[in-house]
Every structure is written in C-alpha cells, then in structure tokens.
Amino acid sequence: MAKRGGFPGGAMPGNMTNLMKQAQRMQRQMEEGQKELETKEFTASAGGGAVEATVSGKKELLKVTLSQEVVDPEDVEMLQDLIVAAVNEALRGAEEASNELMGKMTGGLGGLPF
C-alpha cells in the first residue's frame, strides 16, 4: 500500500517523467538560443542616419558612428540626444530579439497542468 501523498515505490508516474525531460530539453534550447543571441549585433540610427549605434545581444554598446555633418561644436546637445536615441533604439532591437527567443521557448507551456 502506497503512502498517502507519495508515489508507489518512489517512482514518478510516466507523465511526470516526460514533463521533467521536456523541461530539461527546453532549458538546453534556451541556453543555446541565448548563446546564439549573444553573438548577434543590433544596429539603429537617429537623425536620418547621422548617428548609428551598434549593440551586442548581451546589450553592450559596441560602436557609435557619427557623420561629419552632425558634429557641430555649437550644438553638442543635439549630438548627445541623437546618440542616446540611436543607442536606445539598438537596445530595443536586442531586447525584442531576446523576448522573441523566450516566447518561442516558453510558447508550449500553456498546456502544463499548473
């Protein structure tokens, strides 16, 4: 006779075993996807392409490119604003790719019995 609340013989039922295997497989896929994402670069521009920023999938700024015509010593604030806008847009691209990856990985969780 099984103990109350336990499984006979200490073994997990088939569904639980399959669920654990699925979770492990999903974890491996997420790790692989994250590694792949970290190798990607995301570039965005502001000011009609006058400022361009590139960030990594790790959300680190890699490069800022400025066109000569945007470098105006009389209007440093505009240049600063354009840099911030370009960097933020590139970071949004990286974040969207990360969210898309997570959505693909967790999309099948809706049917879990929680």
C-alpha positions in Angstrom: 0.0 0.0 0.0 1.4 3.4 -1.0 2.0 6.1 1.5 -0.6 8.9 1.3 0.6 11.7 -1.0 3.5 9.7 -2.4 4.1 7.5 -5.5 4.1 3.7 -5.1 7.7 2.5 -4.9 9.0 6.1 -5.0 8.8 6.3 -8.8 7.3 9.2 -10.7 4.4 8.5 -13.0 5.1 8.5 -16.7 3.6 12.0 -17.2 5.9 13.5 -14.6 9.0 11.8 -16.1 8.0 13.2 -19.6 7.5 16.6 -18.1 10.9 16.6 -16.5 12.5 15.5 -19.8 10.7 18.3 -21.6 11.8 20.9 -19.0 15.5 19.7 -19.4 15.2 19.9 -23.2 13.7 23.3 -23.0 16.5 24.5 -20.7 19.1 23.3 -23.1 17.3 25.0 -26.0 17.1 28.3 -24.1 20.8 28.1 -23.2 21.7 27.5 -26.9 19.4 30.3 -28.0 20.8 32.7 -25.5 24.4 31.9 -26.7 23.3 32.5 -30.3 21.6 35.7 -29.4 24.7 37.0 -27.6 26.7 36.7 -30.8 24.3 38.9 -32.8 24.6 42.6 -33.3 21.8 45.2 -33.5 22.3 48.5 -35.2 20.0 51.5 -35.2 20.3 55.1 -36.3 19.0 58.5 -35.5 18.9 61.9 -37.2 18.3 60.4 -40.6 21.4 58.2 -40.3 23.7 60.9 -38.9 24.3 58.8 -35.7 24.4 55.0 -35.8 24.8 52.7 -32.7 25.6 49.0 -32.6 24.9 46.9 -29.5 25.5 43.2 -28.9 23.0 40.6 -27.9 24.5 41.0 -24.4 23.1 44.5 -24.6 26.6 46.1 -24.6 27.4 49.1 -26.7 29.9 48.1 -29.4 30.2 51.0 -31.7 28.9 54.6 -32.3 29.3 56.1 -35.8 28.9 59.8 -36.4 28.6 61.5 -39.7 30.8 64.6 -40.0 27.9 67.0 -40.6 26.3 66.1 -37.3 29.4 67.1 -35.3 28.7 70.8 -34.6 30.6 72.3 -31.7 27.8 74.9 -31.4 25.1 72.2 -30.8 26.6 69.5 -28.7 23.2 68.8 -27.0 21.7 67.7 -30.3 24.5 65.3 -30.9 24.1 63.9 -27.4 20.4 63.4 -27.9 21.0 61.7 -31.2 23.5 59.3 -29.6 21.1 58.4 -26.8 18.2 57.9 -29.3 20.3 55.6 -31.5 21.7 53.6 -28.6 18.2 53.2 -27.1 16.8 52.0 -30.4 19.5 49.5 -30.9 19.0 48.2 -27.3 15.2 47.9 -28.0 16.1 45.7 -31.0 18.3 43.4 -28.8 15.5 43.3 -26.2 12.9 42.4 -28.8 15.0 39.6 -30.1 15.5 38.3 -26.6 11.8 38.4 -25.9 11.1 36.7 -29.2 13.5 33.9 -28.2 11.9 33.5 -24.8 8.4 33.4 -26.4 9.5 30.7 -28.8 11.0 28.7 -25.9 8.1 29.1 -23.5 5.3 29.1 -26.1 4.4 25.4 -25.3 4.0 26.0 -21.6 0.3 26.9 -21.9 -0.8 23.3 -21.6 1.1 22.5 -18.5 -1.1 21.4 -15.5 -0.2 24.2 -13.1 
